[in-house]
Amino acid sequence: MRFMVIVKATADSEAGVMPSEEMISEMTAFNEELVKSGVMLAGEGLHPSSKGARVYFDGDQRTVVDGPFAETKELIAGFWLLEVKSLEEAVEWVKRVPNPTGEQSQIEIRQVFSPEDFEMSDELKDREAALAEQIKAQQAAK
């Protein structure tokens, strides 16, 4: 099972305040544990929403709104993508994360859908599998 571990934004992360070298060191040590255990598929910090945009959809219409976005508590400052056996295992890993702010903060854990979760034709399953292989090949070539 794959889980996205979502680090919620704070006023500081949205202001572009970078983590201290001590925090980076603690996170690097944690990431090394994740990689060594074989559960980490990806993990990154995100720039503040002021450097991003949202695309709103209404039928065929598309509206682009540039950041920043007001509701900090609804924004994401970073993420991990973990492959573990259960939600409980993901929770146990997240409980070991160094507190990203040193203050009150939260990290959300959400299971990622996999192709098996959807009812689809064999043709679509094959196309999805081919896309996954193509992505792996592209990443390996970089």
Order of alpha helices (4+ residues) and beta strands (2+ residues): beta-alpha-alpha-beta-beta-beta-beta-alpha-beta-alpha
